[in-house]
Amino acid sequence: MSGGDVSGDGMSYDFDAVVDRRGTWCIQWDGVADRFGVDGLLPFTISDMDFTSPPEVLDALQRRVAHGVFGYTDWQHEDFLSAIRHWFATRYGTEMDTDLVVYGPSVLNQLSQLLQMWSAPGDGVVVHTPTYDGFIKAIGGLGRELRGVPAGDMAELERQLARPDSKVLVLCSPHNPTGRVWTHAELTSMAELAARHEVAVVSDEIHADFTHGGRPHLPWTRYGSGRWALITSATKSFNFPALSGSYGVVGDRDDHAEFLRRMRTGEGLASPAVLSLTAHIAAYRQGGAWLDQLNAYVAGNLGMLADRLAAAFPQLGWQPPQAGYLAWIDLRPLGIEDTALQRELIEREKVAIMPGTTYGSPGCVRLNVGCPRSKAERGADALIRALGRLV
């Protein structure tokens, strides 16, 4: 697929446009030295995108800013809740019970609250490997024991869930960093295993809007029983994480009430960020066409990367992920040492690409192609050149 404007529904959005993000305090560009030790690298790192948010969202934000008053705000109102219902109905064909919705400043904050509700220090928390580093930090930081299960290994999943002190399964759906979209059969099996062993489930679905190839995302609301929660946000899909804000569904009504109590009292988070609410409502009501076109553009970036890797290193057999804009590439068939590759990327190519060790999987990399095609091509070519010097 070529670059340029991607059109549909009478509207065209230019995802080829390059926006200079330096000097905006962003982690990906301005904070690259914190992780890689060198400033000025071209980054393909943290999972935000280099695209401006939809004009429909920007217009709504500008109108709200023009109002000029930013007092304490409530999220439990129909404008916000009906937008969530609309999104789940139109994107996933799923009815959302908004009486069970909760709100938090971030998905990871919600995860932290749920882990504290449903487990104690020393308890086991089961995750799929490779594992999103935010999960690793949250679980370890709360004194819980992370128990990794290779994605797709149901026998090992049952072994870990069956341990008496395994209390929570944290599901990433779709999976970060691999981009795997869980099937109905897989989700049904996970739900049955969790119920059998009385393990609570927290499903992080922040990447749900980025599925490719007609693969449907299936929300955990269809599968949950007992103790469960779905946590998500529009911030990932529409690229406004700096506005903060996330929401979730807690399936049990007593747990739902306890979550709200914790947020209002112990966390002191009764009032959400009003611009986050504004952006969520506009995105879910008006942003569908932009998101569809963005997905097509990102699929083109992933296809470009697949073509170039196939030409240079056919032995990798790399295929684009089923979801997301994060290319998880298993380089182990090339027998390349991680430190040597990072040295080539940083010192010779001047690019920052996340090493698989961040996610507990040495020998892999995670390359963010949520960016204009010109930048994605530079990242693909830099990686291929670096690999070529080491093979």
C-alpha angles and dihedrals in degrees: 000000000000126000126248132079117350111212136199142129090029094297131099126202123194108224092167091071112112116222118196105230097175114118094024094103091248118159096222096055108017096035099047093109091058091067104025102033094233129086125218098038119146100248130222094164136099114048103258124104135242092227124103114247117261115291088235089061093044091051091052091049092050091051091050092048090050089059086069101205119102107177129154111310139209124217096190097089135110097250091065099033095047090051089056091048090049093051096049092045096048100036102034105018088237130135111228121210099214091187084079097049121121131186135219140164092254142358091250091052089054090048090052092052093048093048089053091049096048106032143032132223109289094026120126123253115194121216137167119253135266086047132207105251092229088065091049092053095044095048095044093042091057092050095251123137115246112221113193125207122186108250109263097017100122094173092057090043090058092047091054095043090049093061106109094233096047102111108163137034111205107203123193106205113210090022122249124233099015099045092228117163111213116230127228090254092051094047091047090052092048091050092049093049093047092049093046092053096036094241120155117233127217112188115198105202102170091125094050097110094060104071119141137204096028094296109150123226110228114205118225089236085083094056110028123114131163111004112003143134137191114210125189148133141206089231094090098046096046097033104242104119090137088068087060123208136125138177137203147181120242108198102207114067095218091050089047091055091046092051091052091048092052093049094048097044117022094029097036091218103135094130120059126206106276094212089055091055090047092051094046093052094047093045094050095043101039110011102079097099092048091050093049091052092045091053090052090050093048090049086056091053091050091048091051090052092048092051094050094046091048091052094047103034112014090168089073092064088202118186127186116262121263090239142014138024095270114103110211106199122189106211097175094108087066093055094224121160114236098227092051091050093049090049091054093047095047103035102033106024098031093221132126116221122168114252118227090238087076087068096038095262115106116196094045137088134204114217118191111217096174089121143084114303092247091060094043090054091052090052094048093048093046091052093048093048091049092049091047092058092052103043 
